[in-house]
Amino acid sequence: MAEHRTAEEVRDRHMRDMGPELGAVYNVLYNDVSWLHAKWEQYRHLFAKSERRIELLNETAGYLFRIIQDTVFENVVLGLARLTDPIQTGRGQKQQENLTLQRLPSLVSDAQLRLELTALVEGALDACATLRAWRNKRLAHRDLDMALATAGDPLPGISRADVEAALTASRALLNKLEGYYWDSEVHYQMVLTNLGDATSLVHYLSKGLKAERVWRERLQAGTPLPEDLAPEEEV
């Protein structure tokens, strides 16, 4: 069984074994990639499970779930694009240092590891290319020509497969360091939670719809229970 560590214990381990500079950068990226996988897992549970699940969401609160679907998808795209930003952006006095995956190779002293990390960074950049185009021209900024284009959408579409590929490339890069320092691998895609999650929500939505159908059947049959006629409690 894997040993459970608190966030503070994980950070201390990163700092101790990797050194303060690489350890600090790696820890932030480790948390960012973990959180992106957690959000994506909830997205998949809601919107990529089955047609029946989509029907359930549409039947209960279709308008709201469309907003949630778009918002979570765009948030993950933004996060992946941010992960692959250049080390520095801006010019002159407005130049800004960024904490991104591209910073990792320069922080390791082992020449072979640096080469391997550089190749994995390039892979992550390639995997995120379309996502970055969306971030730059549609999500973070509203490109005028794109917004007013009348001859179709000039931006290539983004699919769930594109997001999956970007997540895979990101965790491959971090796991290269995980394997080098601890001979282990982080299963970012295996998200475990003790909190109420998408699966819990779907369970109660399904239960609620079934209960409502039985309630309507009793009303139509003229055999309501006393609680069926009571005013709904505001929550």
HELIX and SHEET records of a PDB file:
HELIX    1   1 ALA A    7  MET A   18  1                                  12    
HELIX    2   2 PRO A   20  PHE A   47  1                                  28    
HELIX    3   3 GLU A   51  LEU A   83  1                                  33    
HELIX    4   4 GLY A   92  LYS A   94  5                                   3    
HELIX    5   5 LEU A  101  ARG A  103  5                                   3    
HELIX    6   6 PRO A  105  LEU A  107  5                                   3    
HELIX    7   7 ALA A  111  ALA A  127  1                                  17    
HELIX    8   8 ALA A  129  TRP A  134  1                                   6    
HELIX    9   9 ARG A  135  LEU A  139  3                                   5    
HELIX   10  10 LEU A  144  LEU A  148  1                                   5    
HELIX   11  11 ARG A  160  TRP A  182  1                                  23    
HELIX   12  12 ALA A  198  ALA A  221  1                                  24    
HELIX   13  13 PRO A  226  ASP A  228  5                                   3    
SHEET    1   A 2 GLN A  88  THR A  89  0                                        
SHEET    2   A 2 GLN A  96  GLU A  97 -1                                        
END                                                                             
